[in-house]
């Protein structure tokens, strides 16, 4: 795994940790849905970018 991939995964982990704190201290269902959609989109983008470089 090269440095770019490692940093991308680390950035995604920090992204998840940040929104985990937001959800923990501001427990509104609509905010949770919006953050969940954002996390799914970011996760898909990360997965597709890491997968395309492997080929």
WOCORFEN-V40077 format. One record per residue. PHI is phi in whole degrees, -180 to 180 (none if undefined). PSI is psi in degrees with one decimal (* if undefined). D_FIRST is the distance of its C-alpha to the first C-alpha in whole Angstrom. Layout:
# WOCORFEN-V40077
phi = [PHI/PHI]
psi = [PSI/PSI]
d_first = [D_FIRST/D_FIRST]
This chain:
# WOCORFEN-V40077
phi = [none/-84/-63/-62/-66/-62/-67/-65/-67/-64/-63/-66/-65/-67/-58/-64/-64/-61/-72/-64/-67/-61/-64/-65/-98/-130/-82/-107/-60/-68/-66/-63/-66/-63/-67/-61/-64/-62/-66/-63/-65/-66/-65/-64/-63/-61/-61/-68/-70/-69/-71/-69/-76/-71/-81]
psi = [124.0/176.1/-39.4/-42.7/-42.2/-44.3/-35.1/-43.2/-39.4/-42.7/-39.6/-38.3/-39.7/-38.9/-46.7/-41.4/-42.3/-48.9/-23.8/-40.1/-42.0/-46.3/-36.3/-42.9/-11.9/75.6/73.8/131.7/-40.7/-35.5/-39.1/-39.8/-44.5/-43.2/-39.3/-42.3/-42.8/-40.9/-41.5/-42.8/-43.1/-38.6/-41.4/-41.9/-44.1/-47.4/-45.0/-36.7/-42.3/-35.4/-38.2/-29.1/-22.8/-24.7/*]
d_first = [0/4/7/8/6/7/10/11/11/12/15/16/16/19/20/21/22/25/26/26/29/31/31/32/35/36/36/38/37/37/34/32/32/31/28/27/28/26/23/23/23/20/18/19/18/14/14/16/13/10/12/14/11/10/13]
